[in-house]
Amino acid sequence: MKILSPSQIYKADQITIANQGITSLQLMERVGKLCADWIVKNLKSENKLTYYIFCGVGNNGGDGLVIARLLLAQKFNIKVFIVNFSKKQSDDFLENLERLKNLNFWPIVINESDSFPKIEDNVVIIDAIFGLGLKRSPTGFTKRLIQYINTSNQFILSIDFPSGLYANKTVEDKNAVIKANHTLTFQSPKLAFLLPDNQEYLKTWEILDIGLDSSFIAKLPSNLTLIFKEQIIDFYKERPSFSHKGNFGHALLIGGSFGKMGAVVLAIKAANKIGSGLVTSLVPNSGYPIVQNSIPEAMCVTSGKDVIIGFENKIKANAIGIGMGMGQNSTTKKAFLSFLEQNKTSLVLDADALNCLAQHPEGLKYLPKKTILTPHPKEF
């Protein structure tokens, strides 16, 4: 599934409205109904719960007002709070505010001078304060409100985004973001959801398909894709009954050094786990007994005493993984760069292989096409 930018999502909204012959208000109604249906299915309880719905004054707040009206129709016990952080209010927000008032339900407006509502036990908080378009961290009473909500110890459901979170980068003010227990986002995963610095604000999340124009989205360029289990299953190939280990390739894993054999042992186990027919490791002599004792089913060849000094081998591997615990000995690095010049086999480069390339970027030109790099943040 493509990860779209905010501008692409806004454009997809506009195209959908034009192609489906609907208004932005009707699209908002669709979004609010999907969220309300989810709440009825997943959060409705036999116990007496009160639903506190905090709405901003933009379109995210408009979504919250639709949810409030639909939950009210379902006889939910709700309280709605308008977080009045700006004099600029969206037209769709104002229209949905009028629709709620027409039901003789009047939200409570929170201004700078107002006190925040007391949040009792048995409350579900629905956060619809800020959405996709946030450009700067909340400040003033809005920030204090977010902090207050976070200390409530009640379940928090965020609509599209935890308020205060940016769409495509890490948080700036960590004290100005809702810590959502669950987030319902729309149509596409957001880059912010996949960044490690944001994890405390997104315990769990899921995507609701709001029916944006799929043909338009399919044409949108994106360098970022999130793959789910459903897509991976499409690649799964059943193995014939009379197949054997020789039918499923040979993986060569090169790595390890004295005192750093754990990483390559884990890599060998992983190669076996995912279905490599044959697995061979190339490690220094000091690592040989560790590999053979830990994974006797794997084959093992050696080079050097405590570090790898040469990458030459007679293994005709289909794919090679290099770098796990390899170390940065000068002889090892020289041998590695020499290997890259001669190698034509598919590569996965990890750990010290990446550290070596960082110091010797001239080696990048020798990498085969579709080489896979697996850096952790420091290596990246």
Contacts in CASP RR format, 6 or more apart in sequence:
PFRMAT RR
TARGET T0000
AUTHOR 0000-0000-0000
METHOD contacts of the structure
MODEL  1
MKILSPSQIYKADQITIANQGITSLQLMERVGKLCADWIVKNLKSENKLT
YYIFCGVGNNGGDGLVIARLLLAQKFNIKVFIVNFSKKQSDDFLENLERL
KNLNFWPIVINESDSFPKIEDNVVIIDAIFGLGLKRSPTGFTKRLIQYIN
TSNQFILSIDFPSGLYANKTVEDKNAVIKANHTLTFQSPKLAFLLPDNQE
YLKTWEILDIGLDSSFIAKLPSNLTLIFKEQIIDFYKERPSFSHKGNFGH
ALLIGGSFGKMGAVVLAIKAANKIGSGLVTSLVPNSGYPIVQNSIPEAMC
VTSGKDVIIGFENKIKANAIGIGMGMGQNSTTKKAFLSFLEQNKTSLVLD
ADALNCLAQHPEGLKYLPKKTILTPHPKEF
1 188 0 8 1.000
1 189 0 8 1.000
1 207 0 8 1.000
1 225 0 8 1.000
1 226 0 8 1.000
1 227 0 8 1.000
1 228 0 8 1.000
1 231 0 8 1.000
2 188 0 8 1.000
2 217 0 8 1.000
2 220 0 8 1.000
2 222 0 8 1.000
2 224 0 8 1.000
2 225 0 8 1.000
3 188 0 8 1.000
3 189 0 8 1.000
3 190 0 8 1.000
3 191 0 8 1.000
3 194 0 8 1.000
3 222 0 8 1.000
3 224 0 8 1.000
3 225 0 8 1.000
3 226 0 8 1.000
4 12 0 8 1.000
4 187 0 8 1.000
4 188 0 8 1.000
4 217 0 8 1.000
4 220 0 8 1.000
4 222 0 8 1.000
5 167 0 8 1.000
5 168 0 8 1.000
5 191 0 8 1.000
5 222 0 8 1.000
6 132 0 8 1.000
6 133 0 8 1.000
6 167 0 8 1.000
6 168 0 8 1.000
8 220 0 8 1.000
8 222 0 8 1.000
9 132 0 8 1.000
9 186 0 8 1.000
9 187 0 8 1.000
9 188 0 8 1.000
9 212 0 8 1.000
10 132 0 8 1.000
11 216 0 8 1.000
11 220 0 8 1.000
12 187 0 8 1.000
12 212 0 8 1.000
12 213 0 8 1.000
12 216 0 8 1.000
12 217 0 8 1.000
12 220 0 8 1.000
13 24 0 8 1.000
13 27 0 8 1.000
13 212 0 8 1.000
15 212 0 8 1.000
15 213 0 8 1.000
15 216 0 8 1.000
16 22 0 8 1.000
16 27 0 8 1.000
16 211 0 8 1.000
16 212 0 8 1.000
16 213 0 8 1.000
16 216 0 8 1.000
17 23 0 8 1.000
17 24 0 8 1.000
17 27 0 8 1.000
19 213 0 8 1.000
19 216 0 8 1.000
20 213 0 8 1.000
24 92 0 8 1.000
25 92 0 8 1.000
25 95 0 8 1.000
25 96 0 8 1.000
27 210 0 8 1.000
28 59 0 8 1.000
28 62 0 8 1.000
28 63 0 8 1.000
28 66 0 8 1.000
28 92 0 8 1.000
28 96 0 8 1.000
29 66 0 8 1.000
30 210 0 8 1.000
30 211 0 8 1.000
31 63 0 8 1.000
31 66 0 8 1.000
31 186 0 8 1.000
31 208 0 8 1.000
31 210 0 8 1.000
32 63 0 8 1.000
32 64 0 8 1.000
32 66 0 8 1.000
32 67 0 8 1.000
32 70 0 8 1.000
33 66 0 8 1.000
33 70 0 8 1.000
34 184 0 8 1.000
34 208 0 8 1.000
34 210 0 8 1.000
35 63 0 8 1.000
35 64 0 8 1.000
35 66 0 8 1.000
35 67 0 8 1.000
35 159 0 8 1.000
35 184 0 8 1.000
35 208 0 8 1.000
36 66 0 8 1.000
36 67 0 8 1.000
36 70 0 8 1.000
36 71 0 8 1.000
36 74 0 8 1.000
38 184 0 8 1.000
38 208 0 8 1.000
39 51 0 8 1.000
39 67 0 8 1.000
39 71 0 8 1.000
39 124 0 8 1.000
39 126 0 8 1.000
39 157 0 8 1.000
40 71 0 8 1.000
40 74 0 8 1.000
43 49 0 8 1.000
43 124 0 8 1.000
43 155 0 8 1.000
43 157 0 8 1.000
44 76 0 8 1.000
47 122 0 8 1.000
48 77 0 8 1.000
48 122 0 8 1.000
49 77 0 8 1.000
49 122 0 8 1.000
49 123 0 8 1.000
49 124 0 8 1.000
50 77 0 8 1.000
50 78 0 8 1.000
50 79 0 8 1.000
50 120 0 8 1.000
50 122 0 8 1.000
50 123 0 8 1.000
50 124 0 8 1.000
51 71 0 8 1.000
51 76 0 8 1.000
51 77 0 8 1.000
51 78 0 8 1.000
51 79 0 8 1.000
51 123 0 8 1.000
51 124 0 8 1.000
51 125 0 8 1.000
51 126 0 8 1.000
52 78 0 8 1.000
52 79 0 8 1.000
52 81 0 8 1.000
52 117 0 8 1.000
52 119 0 8 1.000
52 123 0 8 1.000
52 124 0 8 1.000
52 125 0 8 1.000
52 126 0 8 1.000
52 154 0 8 1.000
53 64 0 8 1.000
53 65 0 8 1.000
53 67 0 8 1.000
53 68 0 8 1.000
53 71 0 8 1.000
53 78 0 8 1.000
53 79 0 8 1.000
53 80 0 8 1.000
53 81 0 8 1.000
53 126 0 8 1.000
53 128 0 8 1.000
54 81 0 8 1.000
54 83 0 8 1.000
54 125 0 8 1.000
54 126 0 8 1.000
54 127 0 8 1.000
54 128 0 8 1.000
54 129 0 8 1.000
54 145 0 8 1.000
54 149 0 8 1.000
54 163 0 8 1.000
55 61 0 8 1.000
55 62 0 8 1.000
55 64 0 8 1.000
55 65 0 8 1.000
55 68 0 8 1.000
55 80 0 8 1.000
55 81 0 8 1.000
55 82 0 8 1.000
55 83 0 8 1.000
55 93 0 8 1.000
55 107 0 8 1.000
55 128 0 8 1.000
55 129 0 8 1.000
56 62 0 8 1.000
56 82 0 8 1.000
56 83 0 8 1.000
56 84 0 8 1.000
56 85 0 8 1.000
56 93 0 8 1.000
56 128 0 8 1.000
56 129 0 8 1.000
56 130 0 8 1.000
57 82 0 8 1.000
57 83 0 8 1.000
57 84 0 8 1.000
57 85 0 8 1.000
57 86 0 8 1.000
57 88 0 8 1.000
57 89 0 8 1.000
57 90 0 8 1.000
57 93 0 8 1.000
58 89 0 8 1.000
58 90 0 8 1.000
58 92 0 8 1.000
58 93 0 8 1.000
59 90 0 8 1.000
59 92 0 8 1.000
59 93 0 8 1.000
59 131 0 8 1.000
60 128 0 8 1.000
60 129 0 8 1.000
60 130 0 8 1.000
60 131 0 8 1.000
60 132 0 8 1.000
60 159 0 8 1.000
60 160 0 8 1.000
60 161 0 8 1.000
60 163 0 8 1.000
61 93 0 8 1.000
61 128 0 8 1.000
61 129 0 8 1.000
61 159 0 8 1.000
62 90 0 8 1.000
62 92 0 8 1.000
62 93 0 8 1.000
62 96 0 8 1.000
62 97 0 8 1.000
62 128 0 8 1.000
63 128 0 8 1.000
63 159 0 8 1.000
63 160 0 8 1.000
64 96 0 8 1.000
64 126 0 8 1.000
64 128 0 8 1.000
64 159 0 8 1.000
65 80 0 8 1.000
65 93 0 8 1.000
65 96 0 8 1.000
65 97 0 8 1.000
65 99 0 8 1.000
65 100 0 8 1.000
65 107 0 8 1.000
65 128 0 8 1.000
66 96 0 8 1.000
67 126 0 8 1.000
67 128 0 8 1.000
67 159 0 8 1.000
68 78 0 8 1.000
68 80 0 8 1.000
68 100 0 8 1.000
68 105 0 8 1.000
68 107 0 8 1.000
69 96 0 8 1.000
69 99 0 8 1.000
69 100 0 8 1.000
69 103 0 8 1.000
69 105 0 8 1.000
71 78 0 8 1.000
72 78 0 8 1.000
72 100 0 8 1.000
72 103 0 8 1.000
72 105 0 8 1.000
79 108 0 8 1.000
79 117 0 8 1.000
80 100 0 8 1.000
80 105 0 8 1.000
80 107 0 8 1.000
80 108 0 8 1.000
81 107 0 8 1.000
81 108 0 8 1.000
81 109 0 8 1.000
81 110 0 8 1.000
81 117 0 8 1.000
82 97 0 8 1.000
82 107 0 8 1.000
82 108 0 8 1.000
82 109 0 8 1.000
82 110 0 8 1.000
83 110 0 8 1.000
83 129 0 8 1.000
83 142 0 8 1.000
83 145 0 8 1.000
84 109 0 8 1.000
84 110 0 8 1.000
84 111 0 8 1.000
85 129 0 8 1.000
85 138 0 8 1.000
85 141 0 8 1.000
85 142 0 8 1.000
97 107 0 8 1.000
100 107 0 8 1.000
108 117 0 8 1.000
110 116 0 8 1.000
110 117 0 8 1.000
110 141 0 8 1.000
110 145 0 8 1.000
111 141 0 8 1.000
112 140 0 8 1.000
112 141 0 8 1.000
116 144 0 8 1.000
116 145 0 8 1.000
116 148 0 8 1.000
119 125 0 8 1.000
119 148 0 8 1.000
119 149 0 8 1.000
119 152 0 8 1.000
119 154 0 8 1.000
121 154 0 8 1.000
123 152 0 8 1.000
123 154 0 8 1.000
123 155 0 8 1.000
124 154 0 8 1.000
124 155 0 8 1.000
124 157 0 8 1.000
125 149 0 8 1.000
125 152 0 8 1.000
125 154 0 8 1.000
125 155 0 8 1.000
125 156 0 8 1.000
125 157 0 8 1.000
126 157 0 8 1.000
126 159 0 8 1.000
127 149 0 8 1.000
127 156 0 8 1.000
127 157 0 8 1.000
127 158 0 8 1.000
127 159 0 8 1.000
127 162 0 8 1.000
127 163 0 8 1.000
127 178 0 8 1.000
127 180 0 8 1.000
128 158 0 8 1.000
128 159 0 8 1.000
128 163 0 8 1.000
129 138 0 8 1.000
129 142 0 8 1.000
129 145 0 8 1.000
129 146 0 8 1.000
129 163 0 8 1.000
129 164 0 8 1.000
129 178 0 8 1.000
130 138 0 8 1.000
130 161 0 8 1.000
130 163 0 8 1.000
130 164 0 8 1.000
131 159 0 8 1.000
131 160 0 8 1.000
131 161 0 8 1.000
131 163 0 8 1.000
132 160 0 8 1.000
132 161 0 8 1.000
132 167 0 8 1.000
133 167 0 8 1.000
134 161 0 8 1.000
134 163 0 8 1.000
134 164 0 8 1.000
134 165 0 8 1.000
134 166 0 8 1.000
134 167 0 8 1.000
137 143 0 8 1.000
137 164 0 8 1.000
137 171 0 8 1.000
137 172 0 8 1.000
137 173 0 8 1.000
137 176 0 8 1.000
137 177 0 8 1.000
138 146 0 8 1.000
138 163 0 8 1.000
138 164 0 8 1.000
138 173 0 8 1.000
138 176 0 8 1.000
139 176 0 8 1.000
143 173 0 8 1.000
143 175 0 8 1.000
143 176 0 8 1.000
146 163 0 8 1.000
146 164 0 8 1.000
146 175 0 8 1.000
146 176 0 8 1.000
146 177 0 8 1.000
146 178 0 8 1.000
147 175 0 8 1.000
147 176 0 8 1.000
149 156 0 8 1.000
149 178 0 8 1.000
150 156 0 8 1.000
150 178 0 8 1.000
150 179 0 8 1.000
155 181 0 8 1.000
155 182 0 8 1.000
156 178 0 8 1.000
156 179 0 8 1.000
156 180 0 8 1.000
156 181 0 8 1.000
156 182 0 8 1.000
157 180 0 8 1.000
157 181 0 8 1.000
157 182 0 8 1.000
157 183 0 8 1.000
157 184 0 8 1.000
158 178 0 8 1.000
158 180 0 8 1.000
158 182 0 8 1.000
158 183 0 8 1.000
158 184 0 8 1.000
159 183 0 8 1.000
159 184 0 8 1.000
160 183 0 8 1.000
160 184 0 8 1.000
160 185 0 8 1.000
160 186 0 8 1.000
161 167 0 8 1.000
161 183 0 8 1.000
161 185 0 8 1.000
161 190 0 8 1.000
161 192 0 8 1.000
162 177 0 8 1.000
162 178 0 8 1.000
162 179 0 8 1.000
162 180 0 8 1.000
162 183 0 8 1.000
162 201 0 8 1.000
162 202 0 8 1.000
163 177 0 8 1.000
163 178 0 8 1.000
164 171 0 8 1.000
164 176 0 8 1.000
164 177 0 8 1.000
164 178 0 8 1.000
165 171 0 8 1.000
165 177 0 8 1.000
165 178 0 8 1.000
165 192 0 8 1.000
165 198 0 8 1.000
165 201 0 8 1.000
165 202 0 8 1.000
166 172 0 8 1.000
166 192 0 8 1.000
167 190 0 8 1.000
167 191 0 8 1.000
167 192 0 8 1.000
168 190 0 8 1.000
168 191 0 8 1.000
168 192 0 8 1.000
169 191 0 8 1.000
169 192 0 8 1.000
169 195 0 8 1.000
170 192 0 8 1.000
170 195 0 8 1.000
170 197 0 8 1.000
170 198 0 8 1.000
171 177 0 8 1.000
171 197 0 8 1.000
171 198 0 8 1.000
171 201 0 8 1.000
177 201 0 8 1.000
178 201 0 8 1.000
179 200 0 8 1.000
179 201 0 8 1.000
179 203 0 8 1.000
180 201 0 8 1.000
180 202 0 8 1.000
180 203 0 8 1.000
180 205 0 8 1.000
181 203 0 8 1.000
181 204 0 8 1.000
182 203 0 8 1.000
182 204 0 8 1.000
182 205 0 8 1.000
182 206 0 8 1.000
183 193 0 8 1.000
183 202 0 8 1.000
183 204 0 8 1.000
183 205 0 8 1.000
183 206 0 8 1.000
184 205 0 8 1.000
184 206 0 8 1.000
184 208 0 8 1.000
185 193 0 8 1.000
185 205 0 8 1.000
185 206 0 8 1.000
185 207 0 8 1.000
185 208 0 8 1.000
186 207 0 8 1.000
186 208 0 8 1.000
186 210 0 8 1.000
187 207 0 8 1.000
187 208 0 8 1.000
187 209 0 8 1.000
187 210 0 8 1.000
187 211 0 8 1.000
187 212 0 8 1.000
187 217 0 8 1.000
188 207 0 8 1.000
188 217 0 8 1.000
189 207 0 8 1.000
189 226 0 8 1.000
191 224 0 8 1.000
192 198 0 8 1.000
193 202 0 8 1.000
193 205 0 8 1.000
194 226 0 8 1.000
196 377 0 8 1.000
239 247 0 8 1.000
239 248 0 8 1.000
240 247 0 8 1.000
245 277 0 8 1.000
245 278 0 8 1.000
246 277 0 8 1.000
246 278 0 8 1.000
247 277 0 8 1.000
248 275 0 8 1.000
248 276 0 8 1.000
248 277 0 8 1.000
248 278 0 8 1.000
249 276 0 8 1.000
249 277 0 8 1.000
249 278 0 8 1.000
249 318 0 8 1.000
250 276 0 8 1.000
250 277 0 8 1.000
250 278 0 8 1.000
250 279 0 8 1.000
250 280 0 8 1.000
250 315 0 8 1.000
250 316 0 8 1.000
250 317 0 8 1.000
250 318 0 8 1.000
251 271 0 8 1.000
251 276 0 8 1.000
251 277 0 8 1.000
251 278 0 8 1.000
251 279 0 8 1.000
251 280 0 8 1.000
251 317 0 8 1.000
251 318 0 8 1.000
251 319 0 8 1.000
251 320 0 8 1.000
251 321 0 8 1.000
252 280 0 8 1.000
252 281 0 8 1.000
252 282 0 8 1.000
252 313 0 8 1.000
252 315 0 8 1.000
252 317 0 8 1.000
252 319 0 8 1.000
252 320 0 8 1.000
252 321 0 8 1.000
253 264 0 8 1.000
253 267 0 8 1.000
253 268 0 8 1.000
253 271 0 8 1.000
253 279 0 8 1.000
253 280 0 8 1.000
253 281 0 8 1.000
253 282 0 8 1.000
253 320 0 8 1.000
253 321 0 8 1.000
253 322 0 8 1.000
253 324 0 8 1.000
254 281 0 8 1.000
254 282 0 8 1.000
254 283 0 8 1.000
254 308 0 8 1.000
254 311 0 8 1.000
254 320 0 8 1.000
254 321 0 8 1.000
254 322 0 8 1.000
254 323 0 8 1.000
254 326 0 8 1.000
255 263 0 8 1.000
255 264 0 8 1.000
255 281 0 8 1.000
255 282 0 8 1.000
255 283 0 8 1.000
255 308 0 8 1.000
255 322 0 8 1.000
255 323 0 8 1.000
255 324 0 8 1.000
255 325 0 8 1.000
255 326 0 8 1.000
255 352 0 8 1.000
256 262 0 8 1.000
256 263 0 8 1.000
256 264 0 8 1.000
256 283 0 8 1.000
256 284 0 8 1.000
256 287 0 8 1.000
256 308 0 8 1.000
256 323 0 8 1.000
256 324 0 8 1.000
256 325 0 8 1.000
256 326 0 8 1.000
256 327 0 8 1.000
257 284 0 8 1.000
257 286 0 8 1.000
257 306 0 8 1.000
257 307 0 8 1.000
257 308 0 8 1.000
257 325 0 8 1.000
257 326 0 8 1.000
257 327 0 8 1.000
257 329 0 8 1.000
257 332 0 8 1.000
258 284 0 8 1.000
258 286 0 8 1.000
258 287 0 8 1.000
258 306 0 8 1.000
258 307 0 8 1.000
259 286 0 8 1.000
260 325 0 8 1.000
260 326 0 8 1.000
260 327 0 8 1.000
261 283 0 8 1.000
261 286 0 8 1.000
261 287 0 8 1.000
261 290 0 8 1.000
261 291 0 8 1.000
261 325 0 8 1.000
262 290 0 8 1.000
262 324 0 8 1.000
262 325 0 8 1.000
263 324 0 8 1.000
263 325 0 8 1.000
263 351 0 8 1.000
264 281 0 8 1.000
264 283 0 8 1.000
264 291 0 8 1.000
264 324 0 8 1.000
264 325 0 8 1.000
265 290 0 8 1.000
265 291 0 8 1.000
265 294 0 8 1.000
265 295 0 8 1.000
266 324 0 8 1.000
267 321 0 8 1.000
267 324 0 8 1.000
267 350 0 8 1.000
268 279 0 8 1.000
268 281 0 8 1.000
268 291 0 8 1.000
268 294 0 8 1.000
268 295 0 8 1.000
268 298 0 8 1.000
269 295 0 8 1.000
271 279 0 8 1.000
272 279 0 8 1.000
272 295 0 8 1.000
272 297 0 8 1.000
272 298 0 8 1.000
278 299 0 8 1.000
279 297 0 8 1.000
279 298 0 8 1.000
279 299 0 8 1.000
280 298 0 8 1.000
280 299 0 8 1.000
280 300 0 8 1.000
280 301 0 8 1.000
280 313 0 8 1.000
280 315 0 8 1.000
280 317 0 8 1.000
281 291 0 8 1.000
281 298 0 8 1.000
281 299 0 8 1.000
281 300 0 8 1.000
281 301 0 8 1.000
282 300 0 8 1.000
282 301 0 8 1.000
282 302 0 8 1.000
282 303 0 8 1.000
282 308 0 8 1.000
282 311 0 8 1.000
282 313 0 8 1.000
282 315 0 8 1.000
283 290 0 8 1.000
283 291 0 8 1.000
283 300 0 8 1.000
283 301 0 8 1.000
283 302 0 8 1.000
283 303 0 8 1.000
283 308 0 8 1.000
284 302 0 8 1.000
284 303 0 8 1.000
284 304 0 8 1.000
284 305 0 8 1.000
284 306 0 8 1.000
284 307 0 8 1.000
284 308 0 8 1.000
284 309 0 8 1.000
285 302 0 8 1.000
285 304 0 8 1.000
285 305 0 8 1.000
285 306 0 8 1.000
286 305 0 8 1.000
286 306 0 8 1.000
287 302 0 8 1.000
288 300 0 8 1.000
288 302 0 8 1.000
291 298 0 8 1.000
291 300 0 8 1.000
292 300 0 8 1.000
301 313 0 8 1.000
301 315 0 8 1.000
303 309 0 8 1.000
303 310 0 8 1.000
303 311 0 8 1.000
303 312 0 8 1.000
303 313 0 8 1.000
304 310 0 8 1.000
307 326 0 8 1.000
307 327 0 8 1.000
307 329 0 8 1.000
307 331 0 8 1.000
307 332 0 8 1.000
308 326 0 8 1.000
308 332 0 8 1.000
308 335 0 8 1.000
309 331 0 8 1.000
309 332 0 8 1.000
309 335 0 8 1.000
310 332 0 8 1.000
310 335 0 8 1.000
310 339 0 8 1.000
311 322 0 8 1.000
311 335 0 8 1.000
311 336 0 8 1.000
311 338 0 8 1.000
311 339 0 8 1.000
312 339 0 8 1.000
317 345 0 8 1.000
318 345 0 8 1.000
318 346 0 8 1.000
319 345 0 8 1.000
319 346 0 8 1.000
319 347 0 8 1.000
319 348 0 8 1.000
320 343 0 8 1.000
320 345 0 8 1.000
320 346 0 8 1.000
320 347 0 8 1.000
320 348 0 8 1.000
321 347 0 8 1.000
321 348 0 8 1.000
321 349 0 8 1.000
321 350 0 8 1.000
322 336 0 8 1.000
322 347 0 8 1.000
322 348 0 8 1.000
322 349 0 8 1.000
322 350 0 8 1.000
322 353 0 8 1.000
323 349 0 8 1.000
323 350 0 8 1.000
323 351 0 8 1.000
323 352 0 8 1.000
323 353 0 8 1.000
323 354 0 8 1.000
324 350 0 8 1.000
324 351 0 8 1.000
324 352 0 8 1.000
325 351 0 8 1.000
325 352 0 8 1.000
326 332 0 8 1.000
326 336 0 8 1.000
326 351 0 8 1.000
326 352 0 8 1.000
326 353 0 8 1.000
327 352 0 8 1.000
327 355 0 8 1.000
328 352 0 8 1.000
328 355 0 8 1.000
328 356 0 8 1.000
332 352 0 8 1.000
333 356 0 8 1.000
333 359 0 8 1.000
333 360 0 8 1.000
336 353 0 8 1.000
336 356 0 8 1.000
337 356 0 8 1.000
337 360 0 8 1.000
337 362 0 8 1.000
337 363 0 8 1.000
340 363 0 8 1.000
340 366 0 8 1.000
340 367 0 8 1.000
341 363 0 8 1.000
341 366 0 8 1.000
343 366 0 8 1.000
343 368 0 8 1.000
344 368 0 8 1.000
345 368 0 8 1.000
346 368 0 8 1.000
346 370 0 8 1.000
346 371 0 8 1.000
347 367 0 8 1.000
347 368 0 8 1.000
347 371 0 8 1.000
347 372 0 8 1.000
348 371 0 8 1.000
348 372 0 8 1.000
348 373 0 8 1.000
348 374 0 8 1.000
349 357 0 8 1.000
349 367 0 8 1.000
349 371 0 8 1.000
349 372 0 8 1.000
349 373 0 8 1.000
349 374 0 8 1.000
350 373 0 8 1.000
350 374 0 8 1.000
350 375 0 8 1.000
351 379 0 8 1.000
354 373 0 8 1.000
354 374 0 8 1.000
354 375 0 8 1.000
354 379 0 8 1.000
355 379 0 8 1.000
357 363 0 8 1.000
357 364 0 8 1.000
358 379 0 8 1.000
END
